[in-house]
Amino acid sequence: MSNGVNKKVLDFSLLGRVFRFVRPYRVQFIASIMLAIVLAVFTPVRPLLIQLTIDTATGKHAHVPGWLKLVLFNTNLNSVQQFIVSVTIFQVIFVFIETAVRFTFTFITSWLGQAVVKDMRVSVYKKIMSLNLRQFDNTPIGTLTTRTINDIESINDIFSDGLIPIVADLLSIVITLATMFWIDWRLTLVSLIPFPIMIIATYYFKNSVNKSFIRVRNAVAALNAFIQEHITGMHIVQAFSAEGREFDKFKKINKEHRNANVKAIFAYSVFFPVVEVVLAVSMGILVWWVADRQLEAGLLVSFILYLNQIFRPLRVIADKFNVIQMGMVAAERVFKVLDNDDVIKKEGNYDPKEIKGAITFEHVSFAYTEENYVLKDINFDVKPGQTVALVGHTGSGKTSIISLLNRLYHIQQGKILLDGVDIDEYKLDTLRGSIGVVLQDVFLFSGSVMDNITLRNPAISKEQVLEAAKLIGVHDFIMQLPGGYSYNVMERGSTLSLGQRQLISFIRALLYNPSVLILDEATSSIDTESELLIQKAIDTLIVGRTSIVIAHRLSTIRKADKIIVLDKGEIKEMGNHEELLALGGYYSKLHSMQFDKQKETAKV
């Protein structure tokens, strides 16, 4: 695994893709690089000033650089007191300037990282919204959450804690070493004798921590997926008394997360003391060399400061390389989402002002996975204004048909026509805006009843909502809620019953005045009284509108113009209620089974 990860650091094509998101902020990026160079140039200044001050104070000859003579142009360099006072004042001013530059550098790099993260997260979320539903069927929601939040945050670290800070640190090390060689190249070589030990320790530390971070990242994705899934399905866990088993699974995943972090902590615990030991040895050799040759005290102090300026960034530079590596790993995962070409095709540009609602399925075959077709050679027509019912056992393909009509999935064979035009030719917004859907499994978002009805569409007025609610007969029920239409239904509508959520979704469908109305088991979870209420509204609604109704209760579809009987993805029968009963086939058997069941229930 380490080999694959090490390649990430050298994957300049991947890094180049990340930097495409920097293009809108190239001014800030260039500014951060320039500030990094300025900080690197500033690095050896203070030790040099301290050396000159000590040498001057001890009566030694101090070689004052030309640039400092320009700064201290009014100072009598032959006066020890004036020189020390002037250099000290300059150091104080210099510290404030360096601090301001460092603050600006840190702020710009952090701002740049957050700006890139913002744009990248928008791109990823936009991509996720465009993916076919097949992707959500096959990918855990927690994994996509990790890609959108945690992984992109790691990419931010490339800028704020990784690449640009590493450039700044490397520049400061190079300039510091150059300064040391310029002052005394022999002393520099002697003080750096233990340096190879530091290089070797850094290499092994980098690899060890990187492996641990990969384990941590995988464990985080597993934790997110597990928690997301189990919090969503907590009612099932509790209903079947599975808390203990699921808790054991969670502890196992969490333990892996801890072990990965502990391994990284162990590497840090070894590496940092090694750095301190190497630094101490370097200083010991330095002191011995200076004392043995009776060199200036200022030279000793300045070289001790120079060594600290070299070893200080080296303490963290390996960690920053790991930040880049983890950012590259995260970037690769994020770009896998962005490169996913299983998206909803939007190349259609057909945008008619009015859709009548004529529907035609021509030899349509469809499979969620390539091997297992759930629909096989489906052929049927629906005339504008007709009501068509789809019936059949669970898994017969009823819901798949309406999902295809909405272009939630792409068909493998055949085509679907709306008003004689292939649905792929329509603009997606036009197609879906003309189809109103009430699903069996109703999803409500956290927010008010009004927000869930309008989906925050500013074009829908409150008066329209009230009119639709009264048409359905739901207005009184909503007004009984605390706050009425402002009532917060919480996540997934958990504060409402399933029947109440279905009623709200029914209003949502009506408000868009669709040309085609789809009712997928719309009354399956509603009591008899509510069903009668909705059935009355449906009878009013479907007049002049093409309607496709899926229902297990055959009593609700007696008035349908056409009933299509499905079994294992194939159309077995087609006709109206009386015609199908007269055939004595699939529909007749289903009708007899329900009729017998209703009689038995009535006896009880």
N, C-alpha and C positions, 0 to 999 in steps of 0.2 A: 504493500500500500504506500509506503514511504516514497518509492520511486515515482509512482504516479503523481503523488502530491508535489514532489520536488519539481516535476515538470511544469506544474501550475505557475511557479514563480517565473519560469522562462517562457511561458505561453504569452508572447507579446501580442498575438492576434486577439486573445481574450482580453488582455489589458487594453488593447486598442479599442475594443468594443465598449469597454467601460468608459474610456476617455471620450467616446463620441458624445456621451451625456455631459461632458465638460465644455463642449464647444460654445454653448450659449454663455458660458462664464469664463471665456478665455482671458479676459482682462484680469479677473481675480486670480486665475491660475498663474498667469505670468507674474503678477504682483507677488504671489506667495513664493515663487522661485527667486525673484529678485531679493525679497526680504531674507530668504534662506542664505543667499550669498552674502548679504550685508551682515547677518548674524555670524556667519563663518569668519568674515574678516574681523569682526569685533572680538572674536574669541581670545586671541593671544594678547590683546591690548593691555588688559589690567595686570596680568602677571609681569609683563614687560615694565609697566609703570612702577609696580611694587619693587622689581629688581633695581630700577634706577634710583628709587627713593632710598632703599637700604644701602646701596653702594655709595650714594652721595652722603648719607648720614654717617656712614662708617669711615668716611674720608677716602674712599676708593675712587678711582677715576671712572666716571660714568659716560659711556658713549651715547649721546642723545641723538636719536634719529632725526632726520631732516623734517619730517612731518610734524614732530612734536615741537621742534624749534619754531615752526610757523604758528602753531597753536599758542605757544608761550612767547609770542613775539616781543612783549614788553618786559619780560622777566630777565633779570641779570643771572645768567646761568652759572656765573662764578660765585654767586652768593648762595651758600648752602641753605640758609633759612628761606630766602625767597623761592628757591627752586622747589624745596619740599612743600611749602605752603601752596605754591602755584600748581604743582602736580597733584596735590591732594584735592584742591578745589576742582581741578579738571576731572579727577576720578569720580567725584561726587556727581558732577554734571553728566559725565559719561555713563554712570550707572543708571541715571534717570532716562537718558536717551536709549540705552540698550534695553531697559525694561519696557519702554514704550514701543520699540521696534518688535520685541519679543511678544508683547501683548497683541500687537497688530497682526503679526505672523500667525499666532495661535488662533486669533479670531477669524481671520480670512480662511485659513485651512479648514477650520471647523464649519464655517459658513458654507464653504464650497462643498464639503462633504454632505451637509444637510440639503443643499440645493440639488445636488445630484441624486440623493436618496429620494427627495420629493418627486422629481421628474421620473425616476426609474420606477418608483412605486405606482405612480399614475399609469405608466406604460404597462406594468405587469397587471394591474387591476383591470385596465381597459382590455388587455388580452384575455384575462380570465372571463370577463363578461362576454367575449366574442367566441369562446370555445363551445364546441358542440356538447350537448348534455352527456354524451358518451364519456367524455373526459371526467365528469363529476361522478359518473357511475363507477369508474375504474380507479379514481384517485381519492384517497382520504381527504376530507375537508381540512383536517389539522395540518396535513402536509402542504397544501396550498397556502394556509395561514402562515406557516413557517417561511415559505418562499417569499410571501408578500411583506412580512414584518421582520423576522429574525435575520434571514439571509441578506436582505437588502441593507439592514442596519450594519451588518458585517462589511458590506461594500463601502459604507460611509467611513469605516475605520481605515480603509486604504488611504483616504485623504487626510483625516484628522490625526491618525496615530501611525500611519504606515509609510507610504511612498514619499510624500513631501518631507515629513520629519526625518526620514532616513537620509534623504538627499542633504538636508541641513546638517545632520550629525556627521555624515561622511565628509562634507566640505569642511566642517570645523576641525575634524581629526586631521585631514590633509594639511590645512593651513597651520594648525598647531605643530604638526611634525615638521613642516617646512621651516617654521620659525625656530624650532629647537635645533634643527640642523644648521640654520643660519647663525645661531648664537654659538653653538659648540657641537660639532658633529660627532666628536669622540664621546663626549658625555651622553649624547642622545643614544648612540649605539649601545653603550654600556647599560644605560637605564632600561633599554628595551630588550635585554637578554631574556627575561622570562616571558616575553610577548608570545612566542609560539605556543606556550602552554595555554594562554588565553584563547588563541585562535582555535585550538583543538577542542577546548571546553565549550566554546561557543557553538561549534559545529554539532557536537553531540547533544548539547542542550536544545538547539533548534529542532533537530530531528525528533527528539524525545517528546518535546512539548507539542510539536505539530501533530504527531500521531495521537496524542491525548486529546487535542482540540478537535480532531476529526471524530473521535469517539464521542466527545461532548456534543458536537453538532448533530450527529446521528441520533444520540439519546434525546436531545431537545426536540427533534422532529418526531420521534416516537412518543415522547411525553405529550406534545401538542395534539397529535392525532388521537392518542388514547383518551386524554381528558376531554377533548372536543366531542368525541363519539359517545363517551360514557355520561357526560353531563347532559347531552341531548337525549340520551336514552335512559336516564336515571329511573324513570318510572318503570321501565321494564326490569332493570336490575333489582329494584326494590320489590316489585310485584312477585318476582320469582326467587326472592331471598338469596340473591347471588352476590350480596355485598362482600362477603368474605372471600369468595373466589376472585372477584374482580379487584379487590383490594390487594390480594396477594400478587396479581399480575402487575398492578401499579407499583408495588414495592420492588418488584424485580426490575422493572424499567428504571425506576428512580435510583436503585442501587447501582445499575450500570452507569447512570449519569454521575453519581457520586464517585465511583471508582475511577472514571476517566478524569474527573477534576482532581482527585487525590494524586493520581499519577503525575499530572501537570504540576501540582503543588510540590511534589517530591523533587521534580526536576529543578524547580526554582530554588528549593531549599538547598540543593547541592551546588547549583551554578553560582549564586550570589556569594556564598562564602569563598568559592574558588577564585572569583574575581577579586575579592578583598585580599586573599592570600597572595595572589600574583602582584597586586598593587603594592602590598607591604614589602614583598621581596624586591620589587623594582626600586622602591624608595630606600630600602636598606642598602642595595648596591650603589644607588645614587649618593647617599650620605657617605658611604665608605670611600667612594672615588673622590668626592669633593674634599673630604677631610684628609685623605692620604696625599693629595696634591695641593692642599692649603689654598683652594680656590675661594672666590668671593662668596660671602654669605648670601648676597642678593641673588647670585646665580643659583645657589642651592634652593632658596625659597621659590624662585620663579619656576625651576624645573619640577619641584614638587607640585606646584599649581598646574603646570602643563600636563604632568602625568594624570592628575585628577581630571583634567579636561579631556584627556584621551579615554581614560577608563570609565568615566561617568556615562558617556553615550554608549560605550561598548557593553555596559551592564544591561541596557535596554534594547540595543540594536538587534540582537537575536530575537527578542520578543517581538519587535516591530516587523522583522522578516516573517515571523509566524502570523502576525496580523495580516500581512499582505497575502500569505499563502491561504489563510482561512477566507480572506476576502475573495481570492481567486476561486476557491472551492464554492463559496456562496454564489459568486458571479456565474460560474458554470451552471449551477442549479437554476438560477434565475433566468439565464438565457435559454435553458431548455424549455422553460415555460413560454418565453417570448418567441422561440423558434417553432413552437408547436403549430403545425399547419392544419390540424384538425379543427378548423374554425367554421363558423357559420358563413357561408358564401354570401357576399353582399354586392356581387357584380351586377345584379338586376337594377334597371333604372325605370321600369314601367311604373307609372304613378297616375292611375286613372282617378278622375274626380269622383266617380261613383262605381261601386262594386255591387252587382246584382245578387251574386251568391250562387251561381251555377258551379257545381263541383263535379269533377270527373277523375276517377282513378283508372289508369290504363296499365294493366299488367305490372302492378307494383309488387315488388318483392323486397323485403327488408330484414336485416339481421343486426342485432346489437354487437354481436361478434361475428366475424366472417363465416364461421362454420355453421352457426345455428340460426336458421331463418325463422323469424316469428310471424312473418307475413309472406304468403306464397301466391303469386299471380292474382292479386286482388283487382277486380274490375267492377265498378258500379258508377252510376250517374245520379246526381241530385239536382233537380231543377230548382230555379230560384223560388224561394218561398216555401219549399217543401220541408217537411219534418221527417227525418230519417232516424230510425232507432237501430243501434248496434247491440245485439244480445249474444250471449255465449258464456261458457264456463270461464272461470278465472284462468288467465293465461292464454285465452283464445286469440288475443291480438286487438281487442277493442281500443284500449288506451293508446296503443302504438299507432293506430290509424289517425287519431286526432293529433298526436305529437308530430306526425309527418306533415299533416296539413298545415301546422303552424311553423314548419321548417325548424323544429327543435332538433331533428336528426336529418341526415341525408340518406336517401334511398339508394340501394345498390342497383336496382333494375326498375324500368318503367318510368312513368311520369304522372304528375298530379296537375290537373288544370283547374284554374279558377276563372270563371267567365271565359273559358276557351284559351286562356294564356297560362303557360307553364309557370308554376309558383316561383321557380328560380329566376324568372324574368322580372318579378315584382321587387320594388324596394322593400326591404325587410320591415321598415316601420309602417309602410302602407299595408302590407300583407297582414301583419299582426294587429295593426290598429283596426282592421275590418273584421277581426275574429274575436268575439268575446268568449271567455272560458271560465267555467266554474268547475273546479277540480274536486275530486273526492277527498284528497288530502290537502286541506286548506292551510296555507301558510300566511300568517300575519306578522308584520314587523313590529318591533318595539316602537311605540308611539301612540298617538291618539287614534280614536276610531275614525275621525275625519281624515287623518293622514293616510290610514290604511285603505280608506275608500277611494280617495283621489290619487294615492301614490305621489302626493305632493305636486300634482300637476296644477300650475297656477291658472290654466285655462278653464278649470272646472270650478264653478262658483258654489257657494254654500246652498244657494237656492236650488240648484240642480241636484245636489245631494239630497236635500230634503224631499224634493219631488220624487226622486227614484226610491228613497226609503219608504215613502208613503205608498207608492205604487206596489212595492213588495209587501207592505204591511209591517215593516220593521221599525218604523219611526217611534212608535210607542215604547217598544222594547229598549231602543237606544236611549230614549229620554229617561228611562227608569235607572240607567246606570249613573253612578256618581260622576257628575260633570257632563253627562250627556255625550255629545259628540267629541268632547275634549277628554273623555275617559281614556286613561293609558292602559292599553291591552297587554303591555309587557311583551317580552320576547316570545315569539311564536304564538302570540295570543293566548298565553297560558292562563290568564285570568278569566277567560270565557270558555263556555262549553263548546264542544265540537259543532253542535247544531248552530249555536250563535255565531261561531266563526264562519260557518257556511253561509248563513244569511248575509253577513257583512260582505263576503266575497261575491255574493249574488248582486248586491248593489253595485259593487265595483265593476262587474261585467256590464251591467245595464247602462252605466253612465257614459260609456264610450260609444253607445248606440251602434253596435256592430252589425254588419251585413250578414254575418254568419255567427250563430250562437251555438256553443258547444257546452253540453251539460254532462259531465263525467261523474256518474253516480251522485248527482247533485242532491238527492234526497235520501241517500243511504243512511245517514247518521242523524236524521231529524225525526222527532216524534210525529205521531199521526196528525196532531193538530197543526203543527208547523208545516207538515207535508201538504196538507190541504190548502194552507195559505200560499205556499210557494207554487203549488200546482195551478192555482187560480191565476197567479201572476204570470206563470209560464204560458198559460193559454192566451193571455193578453199579449204577451211579449212576442210570441212566435208568429203572430199574424203578419204576413208580408215579409217575413225574415226566414232565411234558410237556417234550419236547426238540425243539429246532430245530437242525439240523446243516447247516453249509455245508461242502462239501468238493469239491476237484477230483478226489480219488481216489475213483472210484465204488465201489471195492472196500470202502470203509469204511462205505458206507450201504446195503449189500444188505439188511440186516435192518430198514430203516426201514419204518414202517407206510404212509407216503405219501411219494412223491417228487414235487416240483414242479419242472418244467423251465421256466426263464426264458430269454428272449431279447429283448434290446433293451427291457427294462422290461415285457414282456408274458408272461403264462403261456401256454406252448405246449402243455404236456402235464401230466397229473397222474395218479398211480397208484402201485402198488408196483413193485418191480424187474421181476418177471416180466411184469406187465401192460404196462409201457412197452417192454420188449424185444419183446413180441409185436406192438406197434403198428408197429415198424420206422420210427419217426420220429426226432425230435431226440435223445432219450435213447439210442436204439439206435445212432445214428451216433456220439455221444460215447463210448459204451461200446466200440464197435468200434475207434475211434481209439486209446483207451487200451489196449485189449487187444492191438492190433497193435504199439503202441509197446513194451509190456512184453515181447512176444515178441522184438522186435528187440534190446531191451536184454539179454534172456537169452542170445541168440545171441552177442552181443559178449562 
